[in-house]
Amino acid sequence: MASERAPWLVRSTSPLHFCVAFALAAALQHVFDLPLPTGPALDTLHLVGTVLANTGLALALWCIALFALRRTTIMPAHMPARLIVRGPYRWTRNPFYVSLLLSYAGLAAILDVPWALALMPIPLAILRKAIIPFEEACLEARFGADYADYRASVPRWF
């Protein structure tokens, strides 16, 4: 079973990594207050953040719906039952992770936590170095040539 051999970073899930990074960023913002723009620039930043966060949320819900419809796991530590290649998975192999990045950046802008952007490379590195390689190995083991064809035709990000 994949979950038994999954590293702890994979088992702990990427949303948790983003939440921990954001909480640390909020604490840093409280202690080491980074300056923010004021007036219309701050309003624009909040608007951009709202668009990013809502786009990320919509994309995440779309991904979750596809996993539910195909009756496969969304947990990276578990072996998937089906390969999803429809919806946003036609353009990127990791739309759910793209949704996390968009939401994280959007919330950083909305909630005035610029430290979150400085810490964003941490959960992104965990994705790139631990979670995605583990998931891709599981997908290749489970789906073989079908996954290899999909991987060759759809980029990891965009």
ROSEVEX-492884 format. One record per atom (N, C-alpha, C): residue number from 1; residue in one letter; atom name; z, y, x. Coordinates in Angstrom, 3 decimals, always signed. Each point is the difference from the previous one (the first is absolute). Layout:
[NUM 'A' 'CA' [Z Y X]];
...
END
This chain:
[1 'M' 'N' [+0.000 -1.181 +0.841]];
[1 'M' 'CA' [+0.000 +1.181 -0.841]];
[1 'M' 'C' [+0.000 +1.245 +0.886]];
[2 'A' 'N' [-0.805 +0.977 -0.342]];
[2 'A' 'CA' [-0.159 +1.202 +0.810]];
[2 'A' 'C' [+1.298 +0.781 +0.125]];
[3 'S' 'N' [+0.786 +0.076 -1.071]];
[3 'S' 'CA' [+1.204 +0.823 +0.029]];
[3 'S' 'C' [+1.039 -0.530 +0.987]];
[4 'E' 'N' [-0.010 -1.316 +0.256]];
[4 'E' 'CA' [+0.960 -0.583 +0.925]];
[4 'E' 'C' [-0.292 +0.396 +1.443]];
[5 'R' 'N' [-1.262 +0.269 +0.315]];
[5 'R' 'CA' [-0.345 +0.363 +1.368]];
[5 'R' 'C' [-0.321 +1.482 +0.147]];
[6 'A' 'N' [+0.163 +0.750 -1.061]];
[6 'A' 'CA' [-0.291 +1.432 +0.046]];
[6 'A' 'C' [+1.069 +0.735 +0.802]];
[7 'P' 'N' [-0.432 +0.886 +0.904]];
[7 'P' 'CA' [+0.985 +0.817 +0.729]];
[7 'P' 'C' [+0.800 +0.870 -0.973]];
[8 'W' 'N' [+1.181 +0.412 +0.411]];
[8 'W' 'CA' [+0.874 +0.768 -0.893]];
[8 'W' 'C' [-0.654 +1.309 -0.426]];
[9 'L' 'N' [-0.826 +0.602 +0.854]];
[9 'L' 'CA' [-0.681 +1.234 -0.400]];
[9 'L' 'C' [-0.971 -0.244 -1.159]];
[10 'V' 'N' [-0.580 -1.177 -0.053]];
[10 'V' 'CA' [-0.897 -0.352 -1.101]];
[10 'V' 'C' [+0.811 -0.304 -1.256]];
[11 'R' 'N' [+1.079 -0.740 +0.155]];
[11 'R' 'CA' [+0.833 -0.356 -1.153]];
[11 'R' 'C' [+0.683 +1.209 -0.618]];
[12 'S' 'N' [+0.284 +1.011 +0.802]];
[12 'S' 'CA' [+0.700 +1.177 -0.530]];
[12 'S' 'C' [-0.914 +0.952 -0.765]];
[13 'T' 'N' [-1.267 -0.181 +0.033]];
[13 'T' 'CA' [-1.044 +0.715 -0.745]];
[13 'T' 'C' [-0.223 +1.440 +0.450]];
[14 'S' 'N' [-1.239 +0.397 -0.062]];
[14 'S' 'CA' [-0.404 +1.333 +0.457]];
[14 'S' 'C' [+0.565 +1.143 -0.844]];
[15 'P' 'N' [+0.145 -0.127 -1.331]];
[15 'P' 'CA' [+0.622 +1.120 -0.719]];
[15 'P' 'C' [+1.398 +0.325 +0.531]];
[16 'L' 'N' [+0.741 -1.016 +0.387]];
[16 'L' 'CA' [+1.328 +0.236 +0.564]];
[16 'L' 'C' [-0.107 +0.761 +1.319]];
[17 'H' 'N' [-0.969 -0.346 +0.831]];
[17 'H' 'CA' [-0.181 +0.694 +1.275]];
[17 'H' 'C' [-0.298 +1.479 -0.235]];
[18 'F' 'N' [-0.834 +0.290 -0.986]];
[18 'F' 'CA' [-0.318 +1.393 -0.315]];
[18 'F' 'C' [+1.229 +0.723 -0.560]];
[19 'C' 'N' [+0.788 -0.672 -0.827]];
[19 'C' 'CA' [+1.211 +0.621 -0.553]];
[19 'C' 'C' [+1.025 +0.294 +1.089]];
[20 'V' 'N' [+0.182 -0.919 +0.925]];
[20 'V' 'CA' [+0.945 +0.220 +1.093]];
[20 'V' 'C' [-0.459 +1.169 +0.869]];
[21 'A' 'N' [-1.289 +0.031 +0.330]];
[21 'A' 'CA' [-0.531 +1.108 +0.806]];
[21 'A' 'C' [+0.182 +1.325 -0.731]];
[22 'F' 'N' [-0.237 -0.002 -1.306]];
[22 'F' 'CA' [+0.135 +1.235 -0.774]];
[22 'F' 'C' [+1.464 +0.445 -0.062]];
[23 'A' 'N' [+0.910 -0.930 -0.188]];
[23 'A' 'CA' [+1.423 +0.340 -0.037]];
[23 'A' 'C' [+0.454 +0.577 +1.343]];
[24 'L' 'N' [-0.452 -0.609 +1.082]];
[24 'L' 'CA' [+0.319 +0.521 +1.325]];
[24 'L' 'C' [-0.589 +1.406 +0.174]];
[25 'A' 'N' [-1.221 +0.196 -0.478]];
[25 'A' 'CA' [-0.636 +1.319 +0.083]];
[25 'A' 'C' [+0.771 +1.039 -0.804]];
[26 'A' 'N' [+0.465 -0.378 -1.180]];
[26 'A' 'CA' [+0.781 +0.933 -0.821]];
[26 'A' 'C' [+1.302 +0.375 +0.711]];
[27 'A' 'N' [+0.621 -0.963 +0.652]];
[27 'A' 'CA' [+1.223 +0.296 +0.758]];
[27 'A' 'C' [-0.310 +0.933 +1.169]];
[28 'L' 'N' [-1.092 -0.266 +0.687]];
[28 'L' 'CA' [-0.399 +0.882 +1.103]];
[28 'L' 'C' [-0.309 +1.404 -0.503]];
[29 'Q' 'N' [-0.644 +0.097 -1.158]];
[29 'Q' 'CA' [-0.317 +1.308 -0.571]];
[29 'Q' 'C' [+1.290 +0.751 -0.335]];
[30 'H' 'N' [+0.993 -0.730 -0.455]];
[30 'H' 'CA' [+1.286 +0.622 -0.328]];
[30 'H' 'C' [+0.700 +0.517 +1.259]];
[31 'V' 'N' [-0.043 -0.794 +1.062]];
[31 'V' 'CA' [+0.692 +0.360 +1.239]];
[31 'V' 'C' [-0.822 +0.977 +0.841]];
[32 'F' 'N' [-1.282 -0.301 +0.154]];
[32 'F' 'CA' [-0.900 +0.825 +0.820]];
[32 'F' 'C' [-1.083 +0.567 -0.906]];
[33 'D' 'N' [+0.331 +1.009 -0.729]];
[33 'D' 'CA' [-0.857 +0.581 -1.033]];
[33 'D' 'C' [-1.309 +0.535 +0.590]];
[34 'L' 'N' [-1.086 -0.726 -0.212]];
[34 'L' 'CA' [-1.309 +0.496 +0.428]];
[34 'L' 'C' [-0.448 +1.084 -0.969]];
[35 'P' 'N' [-0.624 +1.041 +0.493]];
[35 'P' 'CA' [-0.434 +1.082 -0.896]];
[35 'P' 'C' [-1.144 -0.453 -0.907]];
[36 'L' 'N' [-0.030 +0.604 -1.156]];
[36 'L' 'CA' [-1.035 -0.274 -0.991]];
[36 'L' 'C' [-0.771 +1.279 -0.276]];
[37 'P' 'N' [-1.236 -0.142 -0.449]];
[37 'P' 'CA' [-0.721 +1.208 -0.412]];
[37 'P' 'C' [+0.688 +0.610 -1.223]];
[38 'T' 'N' [-0.348 +1.211 -0.312]];
[38 'T' 'CA' [+0.589 +0.669 -1.157]];
[38 'T' 'C' [-1.102 +0.489 -0.923]];
[39 'G' 'N' [+0.405 +0.430 -1.175]];
[39 'G' 'CA' [-0.923 +0.613 -0.958]];
[39 'G' 'C' [-1.141 -0.919 -0.408]];
[40 'P' 'N' [-1.217 +0.556 -0.081]];
[40 'P' 'CA' [-1.157 -0.780 -0.446]];
[40 'P' 'C' [-0.299 -1.210 +0.886]];
[41 'A' 'N' [+0.290 +0.107 +1.294]];
[41 'A' 'CA' [-0.243 -1.144 +0.887]];
[41 'A' 'C' [+0.884 -1.181 -0.379]];
[42 'L' 'N' [+1.255 +0.272 -0.359]];
[42 'L' 'CA' [+0.899 -1.071 -0.426]];
[42 'L' 'C' [-0.451 -0.572 -1.342]];
[43 'D' 'N' [-0.442 +0.870 -0.907]];
[43 'D' 'CA' [-0.518 -0.474 -1.292]];
[43 'D' 'C' [-1.211 -0.905 +0.205]];
[44 'T' 'N' [-0.874 +0.376 +0.918]];
[44 'T' 'CA' [-1.185 -0.818 +0.299]];
[44 'T' 'C' [+0.415 -1.337 +0.601]];
[45 'L' 'N' [+0.971 +0.035 +0.908]];
[45 'L' 'CA' [+0.503 -1.231 +0.597]];
[45 'L' 'C' [+0.569 -0.928 -1.069]];
[46 'H' 'N' [+0.745 +0.553 -0.945]];
[46 'H' 'CA' [+0.552 -0.810 -1.090]];
[46 'H' 'C' [-1.102 -0.568 -0.886]];
[47 'L' 'N' [-1.031 +0.788 -0.254]];
[47 'L' 'CA' [-1.126 -0.481 -0.809]];
[47 'L' 'C' [-0.729 -1.136 +0.706]];
[48 'V' 'N' [-0.285 +0.178 +1.273]];
[48 'V' 'CA' [-0.657 -1.060 +0.777]];
[48 'V' 'C' [+0.879 -1.250 +0.017]];
[49 'G' 'N' [+1.301 +0.194 +0.191]];
[49 'G' 'CA' [+0.921 -1.132 -0.009]];
[49 'G' 'C' [+0.002 -0.735 -1.324]];
[50 'T' 'N' [-0.065 +0.752 -1.082]];
[50 'T' 'CA' [-0.032 -0.613 -1.329]];
[50 'T' 'C' [-1.265 -0.838 -0.184]];
[51 'V' 'N' [-1.117 +0.526 +0.433]];
[51 'V' 'CA' [-1.267 -0.747 -0.101]];
[51 'V' 'C' [+0.069 -1.271 +0.844]];
[52 'L' 'N' [+0.491 +0.116 +1.221]];
[52 'L' 'CA' [+0.101 -1.178 +0.874]];
[52 'L' 'C' [+0.940 -1.051 -0.585]];
[53 'A' 'N' [+1.189 +0.424 -0.426]];
[53 'A' 'CA' [+0.986 -0.950 -0.532]];
[53 'A' 'C' [-0.512 -0.682 -1.264]];
[54 'N' 'N' [-0.616 +0.756 -0.889]];
[54 'N' 'CA' [-0.512 -0.593 -1.240]];
[54 'N' 'C' [-1.200 -0.909 +0.250]];
[55 'T' 'N' [-0.834 +0.369 +0.953]];
[55 'T' 'CA' [-1.120 -0.873 +0.371]];
[55 'T' 'C' [+0.539 -1.306 +0.577]];
[56 'G' 'N' [+1.011 +0.112 +0.869]];
[56 'G' 'CA' [+0.620 -1.197 +0.559]];
[56 'G' 'C' [+0.623 -0.876 -1.064]];
[57 'L' 'N' [+0.683 +0.606 -0.953]];
[57 'L' 'CA' [+0.617 -0.761 -1.087]];
[57 'L' 'C' [-1.057 -0.707 -0.842]];
[58 'A' 'N' [-1.048 +0.712 -0.361]];
[58 'A' 'CA' [-1.073 -0.603 -0.808]];
[58 'A' 'C' [-0.648 -1.169 +0.745]];
[59 'L' 'N' [-0.245 +0.183 +1.283]];
[59 'L' 'CA' [-0.603 -1.073 +0.797]];
[59 'L' 'C' [+0.938 -1.197 +0.090]];
[60 'A' 'N' [+1.286 +0.240 +0.195]];
[60 'A' 'CA' [+0.976 -1.099 +0.057]];
[60 'A' 'C' [+0.038 -0.768 -1.318]];
[61 'L' 'N' [+0.012 +0.717 -1.106]];
[61 'L' 'CA' [+0.024 -0.669 -1.308]];
[61 'L' 'C' [-1.266 -0.811 -0.235]];
[62 'W' 'N' [-1.136 +0.516 +0.437]];
[62 'W' 'CA' [-1.265 -0.732 -0.113]];
[62 'W' 'C' [+0.093 -1.301 +0.802]];
[63 'C' 'N' [+0.512 +0.078 +1.220]];
[63 'C' 'CA' [+0.139 -1.195 +0.836]];
[63 'C' 'C' [+0.950 -1.011 -0.633]];
[64 'I' 'N' [+1.129 +0.480 -0.480]];
[64 'I' 'CA' [+0.974 -0.896 -0.638]];
[64 'I' 'C' [-0.614 -0.677 -1.218]];
[65 'A' 'N' [-0.756 +0.751 -0.786]];
[65 'A' 'CA' [-0.662 -0.581 -1.175]];
[65 'A' 'C' [-0.985 -1.092 +0.410]];
[66 'L' 'N' [-0.763 +0.227 +1.056]];
[66 'L' 'CA' [-0.948 -1.020 +0.466]];
[66 'L' 'C' [+0.727 -1.267 +0.439]];
[67 'F' 'N' [+1.112 +0.157 +0.708]];
[67 'F' 'CA' [+0.771 -1.169 +0.421]];
[67 'F' 'C' [+0.551 -0.742 -1.212]];
[68 'A' 'N' [+0.479 +0.740 -0.985]];
[68 'A' 'CA' [+0.533 -0.634 -1.213]];
[68 'A' 'C' [-1.103 -0.723 -0.773]];
[69 'L' 'N' [-1.139 +0.646 -0.146]];
[69 'L' 'CA' [-1.116 -0.629 -0.727]];
[69 'L' 'C' [-0.501 -1.263 +0.684]];
[70 'R' 'N' [+0.010 -0.004 +1.325]];
[70 'R' 'CA' [-0.471 -1.160 +0.761]];
[70 'R' 'C' [+1.126 -1.010 +0.259]];
[71 'R' 'N' [+1.203 +0.339 -0.467]];
[71 'R' 'CA' [+1.160 -0.887 +0.138]];
[71 'R' 'C' [+0.212 -0.464 +1.439]];
[72 'T' 'N' [+0.116 +0.992 +0.855]];
[72 'T' 'CA' [+0.289 -0.281 +1.402]];
[72 'T' 'C' [+1.128 +0.918 +0.467]];
[73 'T' 'N' [+0.581 -0.317 +1.096]];
[73 'T' 'CA' [+1.157 +0.740 +0.481]];
[73 'T' 'C' [-0.402 +1.330 +0.639]];
[74 'I' 'N' [+0.860 +0.969 -0.166]];
[74 'I' 'CA' [-0.187 +1.284 +0.669]];
[74 'I' 'C' [+0.877 +0.062 +1.249]];
[75 'M' 'N' [+0.873 -0.963 +0.172]];
[75 'M' 'CA' [+0.927 -0.032 +1.134]];
[75 'M' 'C' [-0.716 -0.526 +1.246]];
[76 'P' 'N' [+0.002 +0.776 +1.071]];
[76 'P' 'CA' [-0.745 -0.412 +1.192]];
[76 'P' 'C' [+0.536 -1.263 +0.663]];
[77 'A' 'N' [+1.257 -0.347 -0.228]];
[77 'A' 'CA' [+0.574 -1.190 +0.629]];
[77 'A' 'C' [-0.349 -1.286 -0.746]];
[78 'H' 'N' [-0.587 +0.109 -1.186]];
[78 'H' 'CA' [-0.340 -1.181 -0.791]];
[78 'H' 'C' [-1.497 -0.290 +0.070]];
[79 'M' 'N' [-0.331 -1.270 -0.103]];
[79 'M' 'CA' [-1.401 -0.417 +0.070]];
[79 'M' 'C' [-0.707 +0.392 -1.301]];
[80 'P' 'N' [-1.103 +0.720 +0.087]];
[80 'P' 'CA' [-0.716 +0.413 -1.209]];
[80 'P' 'C' [-0.716 -1.182 -0.660]];
[81 'A' 'N' [-0.118 +0.077 -1.313]];
[81 'A' 'CA' [-0.704 -1.030 -0.756]];
[81 'A' 'C' [-1.482 +0.320 -0.133]];
[82 'R' 'N' [-0.332 +1.277 +0.057]];
[82 'R' 'CA' [-1.382 +0.431 -0.188]];
[82 'R' 'C' [-0.321 +1.143 +0.967]];
[83 'L' 'N' [-1.270 +0.085 +0.342]];
[83 'L' 'CA' [-0.496 +1.092 +0.821]];
[83 'L' 'C' [-0.512 +1.084 -0.929]];
[84 'I' 'N' [+0.511 +1.209 +0.151]];
[84 'I' 'CA' [-0.419 +1.111 -0.859]];
[84 'I' 'C' [-1.016 +0.839 +0.754]];
[85 'V' 'N' [-1.187 +0.121 -0.584]];
[85 'V' 'CA' [-1.089 +0.747 +0.649]];
[85 'V' 'C' [-0.621 +1.021 -0.953]];
[86 'R' 'N' [+0.661 +0.252 -1.114]];
[86 'R' 'CA' [-0.515 +0.934 -1.007]];
[86 'R' 'C' [+0.786 +1.300 +0.050]];
[87 'G' 'N' [-0.418 +0.937 -0.827]];
[87 'G' 'CA' [+0.704 +1.275 -0.088]];
[87 'G' 'C' [-0.007 +0.708 +1.346]];
[88 'P' 'N' [+1.128 +0.576 +0.391]];
[88 'P' 'CA' [+0.041 +0.737 +1.268]];
[88 'P' 'C' [-0.147 -0.915 +1.217]];
[89 'Y' 'N' [+0.155 -1.309 -0.197]];
[89 'Y' 'CA' [-0.163 -0.948 +1.097]];
[89 'Y' 'C' [-1.471 -0.145 +0.414]];
[90 'R' 'N' [-0.894 +0.630 -0.730]];
[90 'R' 'CA' [-1.421 +0.034 +0.402]];
[90 'R' 'C' [-0.223 +0.991 +1.140]];
[91 'W' 'N' [+0.893 +1.001 +0.131]];
[91 'W' 'CA' [-0.198 +1.079 +0.979]];
[91 'W' 'C' [+0.945 -0.095 +1.188]];
[92 'T' 'N' [+1.158 -0.593 -0.203]];
[92 'T' 'CA' [+0.989 -0.154 +1.061]];
[92 'T' 'C' [+0.773 -1.293 -0.238]];
[93 'R' 'N' [+0.331 -0.687 +1.088]];
[93 'R' 'CA' [+0.768 -1.239 -0.152]];
[93 'R' 'C' [+1.469 +0.278 -0.294]];
[94 'N' 'N' [+0.419 +1.247 +0.146]];
[94 'N' 'CA' [+1.415 +0.331 -0.169]];
[94 'N' 'C' [+0.236 +1.191 -0.918]];
[95 'P' 'N' [-0.529 -0.017 -1.214]];
[95 'P' 'CA' [+0.204 +1.166 -0.865]];
[95 'P' 'C' [+1.453 +0.222 -0.390]];
[96 'F' 'N' [+0.785 -1.064 -0.077]];
[96 'F' 'CA' [+1.404 +0.195 -0.338]];
[96 'F' 'C' [+0.708 +0.774 +1.114]];
[97 'Y' 'N' [-0.330 -0.301 +1.244]];
[97 'Y' 'CA' [+0.603 +0.730 +1.111]];
[97 'Y' 'C' [-0.515 +1.436 +0.059]];
[98 'V' 'N' [-1.258 +0.189 -0.347]];
[98 'V' 'CA' [-0.526 +1.366 -0.099]];
[98 'V' 'C' [+0.789 +0.766 -1.061]];
[99 'S' 'N' [+0.317 -0.661 -1.109]];
[99 'S' 'CA' [+0.772 +0.655 -1.064]];
[99 'S' 'C' [+1.390 +0.401 +0.500]];
[100 'L' 'N' [+0.614 -0.841 +0.819]];
[100 'L' 'CA' [+1.311 +0.344 +0.561]];
[100 'L' 'C' [-0.095 +1.225 +0.909]];
[101 'L' 'N' [-1.036 +0.042 +0.820]];
[101 'L' 'CA' [-0.188 +1.141 +0.900]];
[101 'L' 'C' [-0.231 +1.289 -0.788]];
[102 'L' 'N' [-0.831 -0.077 -1.030]];
[102 'L' 'CA' [-0.269 +1.183 -0.823]];
[102 'L' 'C' [+1.274 +0.473 -0.707]];
[103 'S' 'N' [+0.723 -0.928 -0.587]];
[103 'S' 'CA' [+1.227 +0.353 -0.722]];
[103 'S' 'C' [+1.046 +0.580 +0.940]];
[104 'Y' 'N' [+0.152 -0.604 +1.153]];
[104 'Y' 'CA' [+0.975 +0.455 +0.985]];
[104 'Y' 'C' [-0.329 +1.435 +0.440]];
[105 'A' 'N' [-1.247 +0.242 +0.359]];
[105 'A' 'CA' [-0.402 +1.348 +0.432]];
[105 'A' 'C' [+0.158 +0.994 -1.143]];
[106 'G' 'N' [-0.374 -0.412 -1.200]];
[106 'G' 'CA' [+0.129 +0.884 -1.155]];
[106 'G' 'C' [+1.447 +0.353 -0.294]];
[107 'L' 'N' [+0.877 -0.982 +0.046]];
[107 'L' 'CA' [+1.415 +0.270 -0.242]];
[107 'L' 'C' [+0.600 +0.876 +1.094]];
[108 'A' 'N' [-0.454 -0.185 +1.226]];
[108 'A' 'CA' [+0.472 +0.859 +1.089]];
[108 'A' 'C' [-0.332 +1.463 -0.293]];
[109 'A' 'N' [-1.204 +0.236 -0.539]];
[109 'A' 'CA' [-0.412 +1.369 -0.324]];
[109 'A' 'C' [+0.742 +0.529 -1.230]];
[110 'I' 'N' [+0.122 -0.815 -1.017]];
[110 'I' 'CA' [+0.656 +0.436 -1.238]];
[110 'I' 'C' [+1.484 +0.301 +0.224]];
[111 'L' 'N' [+0.660 -0.859 +0.767]];
[111 'L' 'CA' [+1.448 +0.095 +0.184]];
[111 'L' 'C' [+0.403 +0.817 +1.229]];
[112 'D' 'N' [-0.969 +0.625 +0.638]];
[112 'D' 'CA' [+0.275 +0.866 +1.152]];
[112 'D' 'C' [+0.704 -0.750 +1.127]];
[113 'V' 'N' [-0.572 -1.124 +0.396]];
[113 'V' 'CA' [+0.565 -0.816 +1.086]];
[113 'V' 'C' [-1.070 -0.191 +1.078]];
[114 'P' 'N' [-0.273 +1.034 +0.796]];
[114 'P' 'CA' [-1.031 -0.150 +1.030]];
[114 'P' 'C' [+0.326 -1.054 +1.053]];
[115 'W' 'N' [+1.288 -0.288 +0.190]];
[115 'W' 'CA' [+0.365 -1.065 +0.933]];
[115 'W' 'C' [-0.627 -1.333 -0.416]];
[116 'A' 'N' [-0.239 -0.184 -1.285]];
[116 'A' 'CA' [-0.598 -1.257 -0.466]];
[116 'A' 'C' [-1.379 -0.205 +0.614]];
[117 'L' 'N' [-0.743 +1.073 +0.151]];
[117 'L' 'CA' [-1.324 -0.125 +0.617]];
[117 'L' 'C' [+0.130 -0.361 +1.478]];
[118 'A' 'N' [+1.019 +0.537 +0.657]];
[118 'A' 'CA' [+0.231 -0.329 +1.403]];
[118 'A' 'C' [+0.402 -1.470 +0.168]];
[119 'L' 'N' [+0.703 -0.547 -0.990]];
[119 'L' 'CA' [+0.451 -1.398 +0.076]];
[119 'L' 'C' [-0.993 -0.984 -0.614]];
[120 'M' 'N' [-1.037 +0.485 -0.634]];
[120 'M' 'CA' [-0.985 -0.873 -0.654]];
[120 'M' 'C' [-0.597 -1.056 +0.942]];
[121 'P' 'N' [-0.182 +0.287 +1.283]];
[121 'P' 'CA' [-0.532 -1.040 +0.891]];
[121 'P' 'C' [+0.873 -1.255 +0.098]];
[122 'I' 'N' [+1.278 +0.110 -0.307]];
[122 'I' 'CA' [+0.884 -1.173 +0.114]];
[122 'I' 'C' [-0.366 -1.067 -1.036]];
[123 'P' 'N' [+0.024 +0.305 -1.314]];
[123 'P' 'CA' [-0.396 -1.052 -0.942]];
[123 'P' 'C' [-1.472 -0.390 +0.148]];
[124 'L' 'N' [-0.828 +0.937 +0.424]];
[124 'L' 'CA' [-1.417 -0.329 +0.228]];
[124 'L' 'C' [-0.140 -0.999 +1.143]];
[125 'A' 'N' [+0.771 +0.176 +1.060]];
[125 'A' 'CA' [-0.037 -0.945 +1.119]];
[125 'A' 'C' [+0.485 -1.381 -0.428]];
[126 'I' 'N' [+1.022 -0.040 -0.839]];
[126 'I' 'CA' [+0.484 -1.293 -0.502]];
[126 'I' 'C' [-1.097 -0.690 -0.803]];
[127 'L' 'N' [-0.708 +0.770 -0.822]];
[127 'L' 'CA' [-1.127 -0.567 -0.743]];
[127 'L' 'C' [-1.041 -0.581 +0.952]];
[128 'R' 'N' [-0.407 +0.811 +0.964]];
[128 'R' 'CA' [-1.098 -0.370 +0.895]];
[128 'R' 'C' [+0.368 -1.129 +0.959]];
[129 'K' 'N' [+1.232 -0.042 +0.446]];
[129 'K' 'CA' [+0.384 -0.965 +1.036]];
[129 'K' 'C' [+0.642 -1.272 -0.541]];
[130 'A' 'N' [+0.623 +0.057 -1.171]];
[130 'A' 'CA' [+0.724 -1.165 -0.512]];
[130 'A' 'C' [-0.548 -0.504 -1.329]];
[131 'I' 'N' [-0.062 +0.858 -0.990]];
[131 'I' 'CA' [-0.307 -0.459 -1.353]];
[131 'I' 'C' [-1.468 -0.392 -0.169]];
[132 'I' 'N' [-0.905 +0.898 +0.349]];
[132 'I' 'CA' [-1.422 -0.292 -0.213]];
[132 'I' 'C' [-0.463 -1.212 +0.820]];
[133 'P' 'N' [+0.342 -0.112 +1.280]];
[133 'P' 'CA' [-0.422 -1.216 +0.722]];
[133 'P' 'C' [+0.540 -1.288 -0.624]];
[134 'F' 'N' [+1.248 +0.022 -0.475]];
[134 'F' 'CA' [+0.560 -1.182 -0.646]];
[134 'F' 'C' [-0.768 -0.324 -1.282]];
[135 'E' 'N' [-0.240 +1.026 -0.826]];
[135 'E' 'CA' [-0.741 -0.210 -1.246]];
[135 'E' 'C' [-1.402 -0.531 +0.274]];
[136 'E' 'N' [-0.675 +0.586 +0.967]];
[136 'E' 'CA' [-1.365 -0.423 +0.288]];
[136 'E' 'C' [-0.037 -1.446 +0.494]];
[137 'A' 'N' [+0.985 -0.405 +0.793]];
[137 'A' 'CA' [+0.066 -1.394 +0.455]];
[137 'A' 'C' [+0.208 -0.941 -1.190]];
[138 'C' 'N' [+0.861 +0.394 -0.943]];
[138 'C' 'CA' [+0.221 -0.822 -1.202]];
[138 'C' 'C' [-1.265 -0.089 -0.846]];
[139 'L' 'N' [-0.672 +1.137 -0.176]];
[139 'L' 'CA' [-1.227 +0.012 -0.798]];
[139 'L' 'C' [-1.088 -0.864 +0.646]];
[140 'E' 'N' [-0.109 +0.082 +1.316]];
[140 'E' 'CA' [-0.995 -0.817 +0.686]];
[140 'E' 'C' [+0.334 -1.482 -0.109]];
[141 'A' 'N' [+1.282 -0.337 +0.124]];
[141 'A' 'CA' [+0.418 -1.401 -0.121]];
[141 'A' 'C' [-0.248 -0.522 -1.411]];
[142 'R' 'N' [+0.233 +0.830 -0.988]];
[142 'R' 'CA' [-0.117 -0.425 -1.404]];
[142 'R' 'C' [-1.439 -0.013 -0.501]];
[143 'F' 'N' [-0.795 +1.013 +0.392]];
[143 'F' 'CA' [-1.330 +0.165 -0.593]];
[143 'F' 'C' [-1.157 -0.209 +0.968]];
[144 'G' 'N' [+0.281 -0.193 +1.271]];
[144 'G' 'CA' [-1.011 -0.353 +0.991]];
[144 'G' 'C' [-1.204 +0.920 +0.026]];
[145 'A' 'N' [-1.178 -0.589 -0.205]];
[145 'A' 'CA' [-1.266 +0.729 +0.099]];
[145 'A' 'C' [-0.102 +1.117 -1.034]];
[146 'D' 'N' [+0.559 -0.197 -1.188]];
[146 'D' 'CA' [-0.047 +1.059 -1.015]];
[146 'D' 'C' [+0.711 +1.254 +0.499]];
[147 'Y' 'N' [+1.162 -0.189 +0.626]];
[147 'Y' 'CA' [+0.711 +1.161 +0.534]];
[147 'Y' 'C' [-0.729 +0.570 +1.215]];
[148 'A' 'N' [-0.545 -0.848 +0.839]];
[148 'A' 'CA' [-0.741 +0.481 +1.175]];
[148 'A' 'C' [-1.187 +0.855 -0.430]];
[149 'D' 'N' [-0.712 -0.419 -1.048]];
[149 'D' 'CA' [-1.124 +0.792 -0.522]];
[149 'D' 'C' [+0.486 +1.332 -0.553]];
[150 'Y' 'N' [+1.088 -0.042 -0.758]];
[150 'Y' 'CA' [+0.569 +1.220 -0.564]];
[150 'Y' 'C' [+0.438 +0.941 +1.123]];
[151 'R' 'N' [+0.683 -0.540 +0.976]];
[151 'R' 'CA' [+0.493 +0.804 +1.128]];
[151 'R' 'C' [-1.161 +0.636 +0.771]];
[152 'A' 'N' [-1.102 -0.713 +0.110]];
[152 'A' 'CA' [-1.160 +0.527 +0.718]];
[152 'A' 'C' [-0.717 +1.096 -0.785]];
[153 'S' 'N' [+0.141 -0.011 -1.316]];
[153 'S' 'CA' [-0.763 +0.956 -0.816]];
[153 'S' 'C' [+0.814 +1.191 -0.491]];
[154 'V' 'N' [+1.327 -0.081 +0.059]];
[154 'V' 'CA' [+0.847 +1.088 -0.503]];
[154 'V' 'C' [+0.934 +0.447 +1.129]];
[155 'P' 'N' [+0.025 +1.298 +0.306]];
[155 'P' 'CA' [+0.853 +0.480 +1.094]];
[155 'P' 'C' [+1.481 -0.084 -0.361]];
[156 'R' 'N' [+0.827 -0.060 +1.036]];
[156 'R' 'CA' [+1.448 -0.066 -0.212]];
[156 'R' 'C' [+0.480 +1.238 -0.754]];
[157 'W' 'N' [-0.440 +1.170 +0.421]];
[157 'W' 'CA' [+0.443 +1.238 -0.642]];
[157 'W' 'C' [-1.132 +0.626 -0.809]];
[158 'F' 'N' [-0.997 +0.567 +0.649]];
[158 'F' 'CA' [-1.160 +0.563 -0.717]];
[158 'F' 'C' [-1.219 -0.072 +0.870]];
END
